[in-house]
Amino acid sequence: MKRIYCITMPDGVRYGIPAGYIAHLYAKFYEEKGEAYSDNYKTMIHWFDTNDYEFEDWAKNNLDWADVKDYAFVLPPEKIVTCNYEDGWVNGDTKLLHEIPPSAVHAYEQVEKYMAAANIQIEEGDAHDKN
């Protein structure tokens, strides 16, 4: 069974975070206070599996987005709208951006990691500086 904690951000984008990762953070938190990691991990997973409010309450009140963002992934919208992406690529509205919108920084960083892994380097900065 997959366990995903879903959060919808103010911009409407839904992110999934593995519930096991949140349970890990919970267990580590209490392990540092002298409690057993395994027991607390199991407790958090139990809360998730039984839809107990404690799971969500602890995540919201003890974690920041920065704590989970590297483990978050975008979930598709609940209502799937069919779209011809080939037509959109050719005929869609376009815009040339010279800054990454704050809400897209994490996604852009992931793309940079994929490009680096594929040995693809892109140059940034002013193209006129290359003379």
Helices and strands as residue ranges (DSSP letters): E 4-8, E 14-18, H 19-31, H 37-49, H 53-62, H 65-68, G 69-71, E 73-75, H 85-91, G 102-104, H 105-117, G 127-130
